[in-house]
Amino acid sequence: MTRVALIAHDEKKPDLIEFARAHEEQLRQYDLIATGTTGQRLMDETDLEVERKESGPLGGDLMIGAEVAEGKLDGIVFLRDPLRAQPHEPDISALLRICDVRDTALATNLASAEFLIEGLAE
């Protein structure tokens, strides 16, 4: 089964929820994981089932990065807030790096998320 991670910084969580609602039928076909708060919001505000990892600052980004390193993820939608510094920036950089190393699809904005979801549907 296709496995996809959904992550969003606080200011981008509403955008990810809207994205998930717009693509809910398709996302329901995937095994979804998310960082803690994002995963909870997704489950509260959609009918999607999401495996929750820790929140990003508590290691959730690294947990998802470990799944990339193990070849267990097909893609990641990570809506980042480029205008705010994040206290766990080293963890975020590590996640982005392992996606490049393992050639894992990574979308960091809504436009690329649309392409990622469309590409996984093929």
C-alpha positions as MATLAB code, in Angstrom:
seq = 'MTRVALIAHDEKKPDLIEFARAHEEQLRQYDLIATGTTGQRLMDETDLEVERKESGPLGGDLMIGAEVAEGKLDGIVFLRDPLRAQPHEPDISALLRICDVRDTALATNLASAEFLIEGLAE';
ca = [
       0.000    0.000    0.000;
       1.160    3.529   -0.746;
       2.436    5.233    2.421;
       2.396    9.039    2.668;
       3.438   11.411    5.461;
       1.564   14.660    6.071;
       3.338   17.393    8.050;
       2.636   21.097    8.508;
       4.063   23.883   10.601;
       1.514   25.656   12.814;
       0.803   28.490   10.372;
       0.307   25.970    7.546;
      -1.937   23.470    9.338;
      -5.164   25.083    8.024;
      -3.792   24.803    4.474;
      -2.988   21.110    4.985;
      -6.458   20.439    6.409;
      -8.042   22.129    3.381;
      -5.742   20.137    1.066;
      -6.666   16.883    2.833;
     -10.374   17.655    2.545;
     -10.011   18.375   -1.172;
      -8.157   15.076   -1.686;
      -9.830   13.026    1.033;
     -11.154   10.307   -1.279;
      -7.693    9.670   -2.695;
      -5.875    9.997    0.634;
      -8.222    7.414    2.134;
      -6.571    4.867   -0.168;
      -3.151    5.482    1.405;
      -1.513    4.490    4.647;
      -1.079    7.949    6.222;
       1.329    9.056    8.922;
       1.821   12.509   10.403;
       3.568   14.344   13.165;
       1.566   14.577   16.400;
      -0.499   17.747   16.303;
      -0.935   17.665   12.540;
      -2.135   14.063   12.705;
      -4.622   14.864   15.448;
      -6.011   17.838   13.539;
      -6.354   15.722   10.398;
      -8.306   13.058   12.273;
     -10.470   15.655   14.057;
     -11.298   17.631   10.919;
     -11.530   14.878    8.265;
     -12.567   11.236    8.145;
      -8.989   10.102    7.526;
      -7.166    7.535    9.650;
      -3.657    8.744   10.461;
      -0.826    7.074   12.354;
       0.566    9.770   14.617;
       4.230   10.157   15.446;
       5.610   12.613   18.014;
       5.208   16.312   17.306;
       8.009   17.828   15.219;
       9.900   19.513   18.070;
       9.772   16.249   20.056;
      11.322   14.159   17.295;
       8.419   13.507   14.926;
      10.297   14.834   11.894;
      13.181   12.479   12.707;
      10.785    9.557   13.154;
       9.372   10.191    9.694;
      12.924   10.612    8.367;
      13.753    7.164    9.757;
      10.878    5.709    7.738;
      12.300    7.366    4.628;
      15.728    5.894    5.403;
      14.139    2.438    5.760;
      12.342    2.799    2.409;
       8.906    2.764    4.043;
       7.514    6.015    2.594;
       6.389    6.800   -0.938;
       6.024   10.531   -0.447;
       5.817   13.407    2.010;
       3.695   16.539    1.973;
       5.463   18.937    4.353;
       3.893   22.396    4.315;
       6.682   24.470    5.822;
       6.426   28.018    7.061;
       9.360   29.717    5.299;
       8.820   32.999    7.149;
       9.362   31.750   10.704;
      12.397   30.175   12.334;
      11.678   26.743   13.782;
      13.333   25.593   17.018;
      13.861   22.121   15.533;
      15.351   23.334   12.223;
      18.186   20.737   12.362;
      15.570   17.956   12.414;
      13.755   19.525    9.461;
      17.012   19.795    7.513;
      17.754   16.146    8.266;
      14.332   15.112    6.935;
      14.787   17.126    3.746;
      18.282   15.685    3.290;
      17.227   12.041    3.690;
      14.444   12.603    1.138;
      17.112   13.772   -1.318;
      19.459   10.897   -0.445;
      16.726    8.245   -0.777;
      15.019    9.931   -3.761;
      11.705   10.175   -1.902;
       9.076   12.544   -3.283;
       8.763   15.637   -1.093;
       6.294   18.500   -1.521;
       6.861   21.613    0.582;
       4.060   23.827   -0.729;
       0.528   23.367   -2.038;
       1.511   23.509   -5.710;
       4.029   20.678   -5.359;
       1.657   18.764   -3.063;
      -0.899   18.700   -5.901;
       1.716   17.205   -8.223;
       2.798   14.643   -5.627;
      -0.751   13.449   -4.984;
      -1.544   13.332   -8.705;
       1.687   11.433   -9.371;
       0.947    8.830   -6.700;
      -2.499    8.245   -8.212;
      -1.015    7.051  -11.492;
];
